[in-house]
Amino acid sequence: MSEDVNPFESLQEQIDDAAAYLDVPEDVLTRLKNPERVLETNLTIEMDDGSLQTFRAYRSQFNGDRGPYKGGIRYHPGVTRDEVKALSGWMVYKCATVDIPYGGGKGGIVVDPRELSDGELERLTRSFAKELRPIIGEDQDIPAPDVNTGQREMNWIKDTYETLENTTAPGVITGKAIESGGSEGRVEATGRSTMLTAREAFDYLDKDIEGATVAVQGFGNAGSVAAQLTQEDLGGKIVAASDSSGAVYNPDGFDVAALKEFKTRTGSLTGYENATEEFTNEDLLTLDVDLLIPAALENAIDGDLARDVQADVIVEAANGPLTPDADDVLTERDVHVFPDILANAGGVTVSYFEWVQNRQRFYWPESRVNDELERHIVEAFEGLVDAYETNDLPNYRTAAYVVAIERVVKAYDEAGTWP
């Protein structure tokens, strides 16, 4: 794992790699590689003991050529300005890959939420919502959950915005609870799109996913849902899973539902009674499995670690889990990597469905949400494969960016430029 690789530089390198196969003017390419604006703010809140504490926060609005800015808000001590810029850029090309009418944004607060009480987290969230108020809106910028945030925080942001604006605007944010205007199927969406991408990938590669061995690095929402759906819907055998405490392994496979219940009850995967072995996250990434799903944070696999990866297929549930050097190594080794901007796009796709439902004040059953999500992911996968084969591209990530960049450039050209 490499913590030294700058994720924003990784994004720019990925764009350059794809642009080499496209006729994009250099000045337009420069625009596509940099955010339009970044809000950096300090949030000072009163703690439970009466003291004041200040937290750094960011919101990057990367590109709005195809629609309102869209992207999550994460709470993590490792949040940086460049990380938020990179994540907002990935959102642009993710939305374009699955062809939904959004641009890209991302936000974050430098905080370890485990160290704050519920009251302190609410004050921090509402303070951030107050700062975001001038730059977000149903047709402007629509945040969503990300690492260490969920329905609760989204509900707080919605309430703060609506109170200050003296309006009702459920579409100002997505990932809300159902009773607050959320969508059926939203919680499972990222894991579901990861599963669907794996299904399509194995079918395209003429591999049998039923009985295939699967390792999942990161057992949060995306990783655990991807694991459970891969097991239940596709018949995959989940032999390894990990969280921040470490990895558990059983060559005969886990009952993922039981594993999720154990983590919910104890707070970690380590110590699970049905594991035959425990080891590190890095060891999990180099297991000899048919399918590897990195579902934690960015830069999990660098160039050095990539040389030891034994998986035949990688489907990225996390954002940016491979460094550009890792991509180069795995391409040389003919490891099939299906990129984050397709595989984990279920979250933003169902966020789009939630926004549509909010605007119409008409809500869909879960079956319709899942059917529409499957259609988007399958069509996007087919578009990626077509670009890969037609343009003789080196890997599937480059193919996804070729598709996405073409769509963003076309929208920019059609709009024209004015002072």
N, C-alpha and C positions, 0 to 999 in steps of 0.2 A: 504494500500500500504506500502511496506517495502523497504526503500532505504538502509537498513543496511545489507541486504543479499548480500553476495559476489557472483556475477554471475559465476565466474570461479569455485568456490566451488560447486555451484549448478550443473554445467556441470559435474564435477567429480563425484558428488553423483548420477546423472542420469546414468552415465556410469557404476558405481559400481552396481546400482540396476539391470541393465540389465545383467551385467557380472555374477551375481549370478545364472543366468539360463543358463550359457554357460561354456564350458570347455576352458577357456582362461588362460594361465599361468600368474602368477602374474607379472613377468618381462615384458611380452608383454602388459599387462593391464596398467602398469605404463607408458609405451611408448604411449599408446592410450589416456592417460589422460593429456598429457603435450605437449606444442608446441615444434616444432623442433627449431624454432628461433623467436626472436622478435626484430624488429628494433625500437629503441627509438631515436628520433631526435628532435632538436630545429630548428624551421624555423624563421629566422629573415627577415622581409620585411620592406620596406619603406611605411609608411602610407601617405595618401593624404596631410597631413599637413607638411610632410618632416621628421617627427620623425620616429624612428625605434621601432618596437614592435616584441617580440619573442613569438612564439606559440609552445607548446609541441605537438608532433605527434608520431603516432605508426603505425607499420605494423606487424601483427603476421602471421607467416606461420606455421600452426598447424601440418598438416600431408599431405604428398604427395604420399602415397602408391598407390592411384588409379588414379593419374593424376596431372596436374598442380594445384597449389594453386588457389583457387577461392573465392572471397568475396568482399563485398562492402567497401566503404570509407564513414564514417559519420563525419559531422561537428556538434559538440554539446559541450556545456560547461561542461557536465557531463562525457565526455569520460575519461576513465582510462585505465591503462595498463591491469588490470585484466578483465575489460569489453571487451576489444579488444581480449584478449586471449580466453575468453569464446565464443565470437561470432565467432571466427575463428574455434573453436572446433565444435560448432553447425553446421557450414558449412560443415565440414568433414562428419558428420553423416547425414546431410540433403542430400548432394549429393549422398551418399551411399544409403539412403532410396529410392530415386527415380531412382537410378541406372544410374547416369550419370558419365562419367569418369573424375572426378575432385577430388582434395583434398580440403582442406579448408584454407582460409586466411581471414583476416579482417584488416581494417585500420581506423584510426580516427585522427582528429585534435581537440584539446581542444580549442574551439572557439564558440562564439555565432555569427553566420553569419549575423544576423539581425543588428549587430553593425558595420559591415564593408560595405564599398561601393562596387559596382561591380568591380571597378578597384583594390581595395585592395583584394577582394576575388580571382580575377584572379592571382594576384601576389603570393598570398598564395598558391593557387592550383598549379601553375607552380613551385614554390619553393619545394613543396612536391613531385611533379613529378620528379624533378631533383634528389632528395634524393632517390626516389624509383627506379630510372633508372637502377642501377646495379642489382636489385633483381626481376624486373618484366620482362615479355616478353611473347610472344604468346604461348610458350611451357614451361613457367616457373612459372609465377604468373600473374593472369588476374584480376585486380580490376574491380569494378562496382559501381553504385550508392548505397547510403544507406540514412540514416536520414539526411535531409537538403542538399543533393547533388542530381544532376540529369544530364540530357543530357549536359547542358552547361559545367559543371565541367569535365565530361568525355571527351568532345571534347577538352578541354584545356590540359588534361593529355595526350591524344593521340597526339596532335600537338607538345607538349613539347618533348615527347619521340621520335617521328619520326624526329623532327628537330635535336635533339642531336645525334641520331643514324644515321642520314642521310639516312633514309630508308622510306618505306611505310609499315606499320604494323597495319592495322585496328583491328586485333585480339588481340592487346595488352591490350585492355580494352573493356568492354561491357556496354550496357546502353547508347550508343551514339545516337545522332540524326540520322534520316534515311539518310540524305544527307551525313553524315560522316561515313556511314557503319553500322548504327544501324538496328535493326530488326523490322519488323511489329509486333505488338502485345506485345512488351516488356513493355510498360508503364502499361498496364492492367494486366500483367502476374501474379503478386503476388495476387492481388484481385481475379483474375479468378481462380487460384488454391484453394484459400480459399472457393470460391463458389462451386467449384467442390467437394472439400472435404466435405462440408456441405451437398451437394446433396447425395453423396455416404453414408455419415453417417446416414442421416435420412432414406434412403432406407434400409440400413443394420439393423437399429434399428426398422424397420417397423413403422416409424412415417411419417406423411404427412407434407412436408415442405411448400406446398401451403397454404397460410393463416397463417403460423406459425409466431409468434411474435419474432422480432429480435432486439437486442441492440448492437450497435457498439461503442466500446470505442477507440477513435482515428480516426479522419476523414481526415487523410492525404491520400496519394496515395493508399496505400493498403486498408485502411478501407473504403474510399469512393467508390472505384471500387468494393470491395466485397459487399458493401451495394447495389449499383446500380444493379449489376449482379444478386444478390440474389433476388432483387425485380423484375427485368425485365425477367430473365430467369426461375426463380423458383417459383415466386408468393409469396415470403416471404413478411411480413409486417414489415417495419422498423419503430419501435415505439420510438426509442431513439438513439441518436448519441452524441458524445462529441469530443471536442478538448481541447487544453490547457486552454481555457477561461471558460470551464464548459460544462454541458450537457443540451440538449433540449429533450423534451418528448411530444408525442402526441399519445394517446391510439388508435386513428384511423389510425395511420401511416403517414409517410411523403412521399411526392414526392421527391425522392432522387436527381433527376436531379435539381430540383428547390432549394433544400437545398445546393447542391454543388455550384450552381450559387451564392447563397447568401453569402456563405463563401468566394468565389473568390472575390466578390465585396466588402465585408466588412472586411475580414480578420479573422472572427471568426463566430462560430455558435450561440453564445448567442445573444439574441435580435431578433431571427427569428420570424416573425409575425405569423406563423402557429403553433408555439409551444404553448401547453397549460400549460406547466410547465418547469421550469429550476431548475437544482440542480447540485451537484458535480459529478466528475468522479467516485468517490467511490460509490455514491448512484446508479449510472448507473450500476455498476458491480454487485449490489445486487438486481436488478429489477427481478420481476417474469416474465420471458420470456421463450420462447421455445429454443431460440438460442442466445448465447452470443459470440460475436466476439471481443476479446481483440486485438487491432491493434495499440497500442502505443509503449511504451518502456517496458523493462524487469521489473520483480518484481511488476507488477501491483496488483497481488492478492497474499497475504501472508496467513499463516495458520489461523490467526484470521479472516480475511475478508472472507476466504473460507467458514467458518461456516455460513455466512450470504448469500452466493450465492444461488439464487433460480432458476437459469437456469437449464434446463434439459440436454442441450448439449452445450459444449464449443468447438469452433474451433479457434485455435490460429493463427491469422494473424501476430502478433508481434513475435519477438524472445524472448523466455524466459519470457513470461508474468506471469507465475505461479512459485512461489518458490517451492522447494521440500516439505516443510511442507504443502503448499496448495494442492499439488498433493496427499499427504497422506490423508488429510481431505476429499477431493473430491472423492477419491477412496472409502473411508469408507462410504461416503454418496451415492454411486452409481451414481454420476454425470459423464456423458460420456465426457471425454476430448480427443479431437483429436489434436495431438501435432503439434507444429510449424515446426518441421523438415519434416513433410509431407504437412501441410496445406499451408504454405507460400513458398513452394519450387518452385512455378511457376516462381518467379523472376530468380532464378539461372538456372532453366531448359530452359527458353527462352534465357537467357544469353548464355547458351551452344549452342542453335540453332544459335544465332547471331555469335558466335565464329566459328561454322562450316561454316556458310555462308561466313564469312570473309575469312576463309582459302581457300574455294572453289572459291571465287569471283563469287558466284551464289546465288541470293537472292530469298526467298520464298514469296508467297502471304500470307496475314494474315490468310486466311482460313486454309492453311497448318500448319502454326505455331500453331493456336488454336487446330487443330485436333491432332497434335503431342503432344501438352501439355496435352490435355485430356487423351490421351492414356497412357502417363507416370504417371499421377496422379491416374487414375483408376487402373492401374496395381500395383502401389505402395500401394494403399489402399487395394487391394486384398491380397497383400503380408503381409501387416500389420495384417489384420484380420486373415489370415491363421496362422501366428506366434502366435497371441493372443490366438486362440482357440487350436492350436496343443500343445502349451507349458503350457496351463492353467496359463497365466500371469495375474498379478493383474490389469493392465490398458493398454491403447493403446500406451502410451508413451514408456513404457518398451518394448512393442512389436516392435515399430519402431526402438528402439536402438538395440534390439536383431538382427533384420534384418541387420541393418547398420554395427554393430560391426562384425558380421560374414563375411560380404563382405570385410571390411577393413582388418581383420585378414587374410582372404584367400589371398588377394593381397600381403600382407606382407610376408606370408609364401612362396608363389610362387616365389617371388623375391629372397628370401634367404638373408643371412646376410654376409657381408664381411667387413674387417677392412678399 
